């Protein structure tokens, strides 16, 4: 009996891509955003303005700011701005942001 293909009817080069994609999904780690009001002196070098965030990043920031829990970051969202900057300036207040990866 011949071995079964994982993706019958799909060209060989295409099912290699599917396999790699599924493998990458299994190894992706969940990331979470935490937002708290900043205390003490805040460095301007580590601060990004809310207006500089993309609409999706703004929505994530607002959800995390309004939550007492960590908020999961969607897998397709670029969260490097939160990892590279320690603070976000929003509505005349400064908030400390932290990214946690599990």
Steps between C-alpha positions, in 0.01 A plus 500: 500500500636843405546758775224758529578858424416756762345726237365274227447680171725793591828544307803382698661844532169641634455235773855568617391861555187380684710274723745781581210734577335248735833431667557873556152532654584228753822673604354853528492625855213704640576864576314726741492875564485661843427873545526692828517872584866607513649617827799726555723650234441378147770504232395667175734263313289204612161657426281473190194716436166321473442671165811331357348154554309325223120476543535132605774586751287785636204265548721245678648771725154627595376148578804435720468840670137428588575149627639386831635186331761439232350528151603247236663654193353366174750291304489724194565825693848653501568573867865607470405862578392385848816296547731781382331778701432484870229769505204624296380860531118506475254781582751706703598195707789258470457125530760231549467211254647151527487201266496152651568191290407149609 
